Amino acid sequence: MGMLSEGGEAFARGVRRLAGGLAVAAALVAVAAPPEAAAQNNDGPIIAVSGPLSWPFFAAVKSGFDDASKLFGLDVQYVAVTDTANMTSDYPRLLQQAISRNPRMLLVGEFFPDGMDPLIKEATAAGIPVLIHNSGQTLWEGNGSLGFIGEDPYQMGYKAGEIQAEKGVKKGLCFNQVPGNPTVEARCTGYVDAMKKAGLETVYQTIGTGDATNPQAMLQAIKGTLQATPDIDGIYTLNAVPAISALRAVEEVGRKGEIVIGTADLSNEVLEAIKAGDIAFAMDQQPYLQGFMSVQAAFQYLNYGLHPIGHVKTGPLVIDSSNVDRTLEVNKLHSGVRGAS
């Protein structure tokens, strides 16, 4: 990477902040930022349409947005649903409201393409720059967005299937708590494909999005499947909340230690369960980076016309017994940064 003058120094200080603390780095950037950039950054908000903060994962995404907005001197406003019961209709409504405010830029998690993709096309056609994060990795180019920052969900699921096959699973359950979200569904597709390649069986289960944050409803759903299909010996969940529900379900049917549990995304409870040996692994898509790097890219684009090209991958990173202690240590020092609370 070449020298990028004062804007590049801002990024370099951002890296040092991650090692040494936001307050010092932010103060340095405030002193060093050129007057022209400071004036431009106050022209209007950047609106981030992202996921519900009731999920530890998206709390980490927002932490990335918040830290980077302070570091780079940008006004970033986070918008998300507070009730997950009607996400498929609520997210297009939130995006429409964000577009109507004529923001300087939109940072969008394209969770439900049927309702959101036409609106993103509308925004980009009107000259509003859009950068996609978390969900929408196959859609950004077609809707005119600048690029995508997030996981490769198919590879996330495929790696999970490979791990479970290596651990001796013969029949795996993929539990999807957000049907209709193509990113989440791609994880299950990857998982099923990896298991199939290994000559193994899979079961696919969904639950209504209204219960996506209801641990008891997920527990009962998984428990019922385990009782109906007693030869299931592996479970892959697509979020930290259903991972704990899966662990409880396994305990309630008396099969703790017999079923290999893996998940996407982290929480402190999941990390402690990995440390205890009750959950085998978690696939980390590093949500903090999705928020932080989105704002970093927005700063570079709005000030210099620069942006990454295509898909910037933030995952999968496997968390298991070999590195869980380090992950827990980081989360104690920087609460929520690893998508765990």
FENQUIRA-V123799 format. One line per field, one symbol per residue. ss: DSSP state (~ for helix, > for strand, _ for the rest). psi: psi as a letter, one per 30 degrees, with the letter a starting at -180 (. if undefined). burial: b if it has 9 or more other ideal C-beta (glycine too) atoms within 8 Angstrom, else e. A space follows every 10 residues. Layout:
BEGIN
ss->???
psi->???
burial->???
END
This chain:
BEGIN
ss->____~~~~~~ ~~~~~~~~~~ _~~~~~~~~~ ~~__~~~~~~ ~____>>>>_ _____~~~~~ ~~~~~~~~~~ ~~___>>>>_ ___~~~~~~~ ~~~~~~~~~~ ____>>>>__ __~~~~~~~~ ~~~~~___>> >>>_______ ______>>>> __~~~~~~~~ ~~~~~~____ >>>>>>____ _~~~~~~~~~ ~~~~~~~___ >>>>>>__~~ ~___~~~~~~ ~~~~~~~~__ ___>>>>__~ ~~~~~~~~~~ ~~_______> >>>>___~~~ ~~~~~~____ >>>>__~~~~ ~~~~~~~~~~ ~~~~_____> >>>___>>>_ ___~~~~~~~ ~~~_______ _
psi->klkhbeeeee eeeeefefff keeeeeeeee efkkeeeeee fgfllkkjja lkffkeefee eeeeeeeeee eghkjkkkkl lfkgeheffe eeeeeeeeef filelkjkji eieefeeeee eeeefggjkk kkldkgfgfe efggleakja ljeeeeeeee eeeeefggke jkkjjjfikf jfeeeeeeee eeeeeeeggl llkkkllkff gfgjeeeeee eeeeeeefif gkgkkjlgle efeeeeeeee efghgkffkj kllkllleee eeeeefgfke lkjkgieeee eefeeeeeee efefgkllkb jjkglkkkka ffgeeeeeee feeikfeggk .
burial->eeebebbbbb bebbebbeee ebebbbebbe ebbeeebbeb beeebbbbbb bbeebbbbbb bbbbbbbbbb bbbbbbebbb beebeebbeb bbebbbbbbe eebebbbbbb bbbebbbebb bbbbeeebbb bbbbbbbebb eebebbbbbb bbbbbbbbbb bbbbbebebe bbbbbbbbbb bbbbbbbbbb bbbbbbebeb ebbbbebebe bbbebebbbb bbbebbeebe ebbbbbbbbb bbbbbbbbbb bebebeeebb bbbbbbbbeb bbbbbeeebb bbbbbbbbbb bbbbbbbbbb bbeeeebeee bbebbbebbb eeebeebbeb beeeebbbbb e
END
